[in-house]
């Protein structure tokens, strides 16, 4: 039985309390506190990370507000993958409450390859809630349709975040990745609590304070699938990072797409829109019903062993797609 809960936040001390049969961690956002509930065994097909607010279970996709402060343009970001880690975790689109789970490839949990000089993800990686890249929408700038997921975010602050943590971030720009023919925006953000945040507001500031990071980020996305036998990814705008103002327009667009999804204006095609906080929404369920959903899943258990091959370093040449 696990009875551990860890509180992490803005200048808060660690405390503990008792949660039977669940392993939980609590992160304090500026205006709302969220906790995670882990179910199943890490690095297995049944592993899930559910989120709760102070009242009970929520959907991180639908119930966490997109906007924290409209005037300061601060947004909530859900961390799926902490920096330097390899496990490919993502919001589950078709399961009730949209928990985070590890992507499964050929029946096995997926880990991204380490392409020299990188190790795992080189930023905190996650998504903005209440967004959706519509797979039926052809983007004028990229010439490709959306990837059917919430919009991705790379957070470049100094701190390694935790899986399931909700950060308050400001958006600095975006890269337009074309991933297997789909538009896959990668917003560039920084935690507003990072010491450098006050000095960084747009792409030129990133270049000034994080020299080489934008170039490394484009390279990372270009080559990370090559060890899996796939071609290098492509980019719209020649891989150029677009500025913050451009990125904010994209956020407005994908937020509108999300609204059309939960209001049944478009066919969800299997995406779960179940939520616990959207009053009057036809997909809304009670907190007790949401708790029953979680309780039906396997209890948290020991992590499964990970194949040492996950630590292998691949030396990749983007031009010839060579692995040495």
N, C-alpha and C positions, 0 to 999 in steps of 0.2 A: 504494500500500500504506500503510495506516494502522498506526502502531506506538505510539500514544499511550495511556497509561493515567494517570489522575489520581486520587490518593488524597485524599479529603476526610473529615475526621472530627472527633473530639473532641480538639482541641488537637494534632492531628498535622500534621507538615510535609508539603509536596508532594514526591512522589517520582516516578520514572518507570521503566518497564520496557518490554519489547518484546512485542507481541501482533500477529502477522502477520494482515493482512486483516480485522482487527476493530478497531472503535473502542470502547474500554471506559472506564468510570469506576468507581472503587471508593469506596463509602461505608462507614464503620465504624459499626455499630450497637453497642450496649452489650455484647452477648454473641455477636454473630455479624457477620462482615463479608460484604458482598454487593457484587457488581460488575455493571455492565450491559454488554451486548453489543448494539450497534446493527447492524441489517441493513436492506438496502434503502436507499432515498433518503428523507430527511425530507420531509414534506409530500406524500408520494405514497401510493398504495394498497398498495405492498409494504413500507412502512416498519414495522419491528418492533423492540421493545426487549425482549430476553431478560434474565433474571437468572441469576446464578451465585452459589453460595457457595464456600467455599474448596476444595471437592472437584469442582465442576463445575456444569452447568446444573440449574436448579430451576424449579418452577412457583411464581410469586409468590402465586398463589391458594391452593395446597395445601401448599407446603413451608415457607413462612415461618411460624413459630409466631405464633399470635394474641397470646399472653400473654408479656410480658417479665418482669414481676415481679407475681405474683398478690397479694402482701401490700400492695404500694404501688399496685396497680391500674394498672400501666403496660403499654401495648400497642404492638405494631408497627403502623406505618402505611406503606403503599406510596404514594409520591407519583406521581401520574399527570400532573398539570398544575401547574407552578410558578405562583406568584402573578404577576399582570399579563400572563400569556400567554393567547392565544386558541385555540390548536390543541386541539380536543376529543380528548384521548387517553384511552384506557380499556383495562382488562384485557380481553383477548379470551377469551370464555368457551368458544368451540367449536374453538379451535386447540390442538394439543398444546403443553404447557408454558405455555399462557395468557400469551403475551407482551403487552406494551402495544402498541397500535396506534392510529392516528388513525381516528376514526369517519368513514365515507364516507356522504355524502348526495347523492343524484342523480348518482352516479358521480364526485363530487369530494370531496377531503378537507374535513372540516367544521371551521369556525372559528366560535366563538360571537361574537355581535355585541357591540359596545361601547354599552351603554345609559347615557347621561349620568346621573350624573357618573362612572360606573364605566368602567374599562378592563380588558377581559379578565376573568379570575377574580380576585377580590379577596382570596383566601387561597390557600395551598397546598392543592390539592385531590387527594384520593386515596381509598383504601379500606383497610379492615381485612382482612388475610388470614384464611383459614379461616372465612369467614362467607358466608352466602348468604340472600338474601331470597326465600323460597319463593313462587313464583307461584301455588301452590295453597292457600296459607294466608291466610285472611281475618282481618286484624288487628282485634281488638275495639275498639281505640282509634280507628283511622282509618276502619274500615268498608271498606277496600280490600285487595286482595291484593298480595303482594310483586312487585318489579320484575325478578326473576330475575338479579340481580347481587349481588356482594359489597356490604356496607354502605358507604356513602360517608362521607367524613370531610372537614371543612374545618379546616385547621390555621391558627391565628391568630397564631403567633409572629412575631417581627420579621424573621427571616431568610427570604429567597427560596430555597426548596429546589430540588433538581435532579430532573428526570424520572428515575424509577427509584430514587430514594433511599429508604431505609428509615429512618423516624424512630421514636424511642421517644416515645410521647405519653401524656398522661393525658386522660381524657374528662371534659368539663365539663358536657355536656348534649346535647340534640338538638332538632332541628326536624323536624316531620313534614310533608314536602312530599307533595302529591298531584299526581303528574306524569302527565297524560293517563290518569287513572283508576287509577293504581297507587301503592301506598305506596312512598315513596322517602325513607327516613330520611337525614338529614344530621347526623351526629354533629359536635359542636363539640369541638375538641381543641387542646392546646398542646404543643409539643415540650418534653420535660422539661429540655432544656438551655437553654431560653430564660430570660433573666434574670428575667422576671416569673413564671415557672412556680411558684415556691414560694409565691407570693401568690394564685394563682388555682386554685380547686378546684371551683367551681360557677358557676351562671349569675349570681348576684348579683355575684360577683367579676369576671365578664366585663363587666357593666354598669359597674362601678366603674372598672376599669382600661382598658377599651376602650369608652368612651362612644360610643354611636351605631352600633357595629359590628353588634349583633344586628338592629337595625332595618334597617340597610343590607343585611344578608345576606338577610333576608326579602324586601326589595324586589328584590334581585338575582334571586333565584329566581322571584319572581312575574313579572318582566317580560322575562327574558332571551330568551324565545322569541317575543315579540311581533314583533320585526323580521322574523321568518321567516313571518309571517302566521298564527301560532297564538294562541289566547287565553291570557290570563294564567293562570299556575298557581295552584292552590288549596292550602290547608293544613288539616290537622287541628288541633284545639285553638286555632283562630283565629290561627294563626301564632305562638302563644306557645311560647317555648323551654322544654322540659321539663328538670328538673334532672338532675344527674349520676347519682343513684341510679336514676332512671327509665331513663336511657340505658344503664346497666350491665345492667339487666334485658333490654333490647332486644338488647344484644350477646350475652348468654347465649343468648337465643332463636335468633338468627341463626347462632350457632356450632353449636348443636344441629342446625339445619337443614343446615348444611354437613356435619356428621358423618353425617347420614342420606344425604347425596348421595354421599359417597365410600365409604360402606359398602353401597351399592346397596339401601338400604331404600326409596328412592324412584326413580322413573324420571328419569334425568339429561336425557333429551330432547335429546341432542346436546352437552351440556356436557362438555368434556374434563376427566376426573378424573386424567389421567396425572400422576404425580409421581415423584420420585427419592429421597425420604427417609422415606416412610411405610412402615416395615418391616411386612411381612406383608400389605400392602394389595394387592388384586387388580389395581389400576391401576399399580402400581409398575414402573418400568423402570430400567435401569442408567444411570450417568452417560455411558457410551460411547454407548448408544442415544440418549440425549438430545442429545449432541453431534452425532450424525448428523442429527438433526432440524434443528438450527440450520444445519449445513453445507449442507443442501439448499435453503436460502432464498437469495435474492439477496444478494450482498456489499454492504457499506455503500458508498454513493455520495454524490455531491454533492446538497445539498438542492435540491428543485424550487422554481421561482419561485413567489412568493405574490402573488395579485392584490391590488393596493393597496386595493381595496374593504374588505379585512379591517380597515383602520385607520379606517373611517368611524365617526363618532359618531352614534348614533340618539337623538333626543329623544323619549322615550316617556311617555305619560300612562297609568298603569295603569287609570284609570277609563274612559277612552274608547278606549284602545288606539290612540292617534294617533301617527304618525311624522312629524316635521317636517323 
